[in-house]
Amino acid sequence: MKVAVIGDADFALGFRLVGIRDVYEVGSDEDLVKAVEDVLKRDDVGIVVLRYEDLRKLPLALRREIDERVEPTFVAVGGVGAVEELRDKIRKALGVDLWR
């Protein structure tokens, strides 16, 4: 399974430098939605990394679809709420709160 990254050029640069090739550079909210929809259609992507702020910009229906899917798993980085969302995903998947 591949790792995909969605974000602006500055965000994507670091991931490109470490060798991730599936990078979607987005410049607008519309581009962001299109990139997420494209990744959801792919069978070869297992993890999608994007900024927490970008995740919050997505329409509610699309965020709900992301939350309900097992693959690909979306990992939001940065921001205060990102850690709590990751904690909730782990708790739902494993049935255990690893932070306790």
Secondary structure, DSSP 8 states (H G I E B T S, - for coil): -EEEEEE-HHHHHHHHHTT--EEEE--SHHHHHHHHHHHHH-SSEEEEEEEHHHHHHS-HHHHHHHHH-SSSEEEEESSSHHHHHHHHHHHHHHSS-TT-
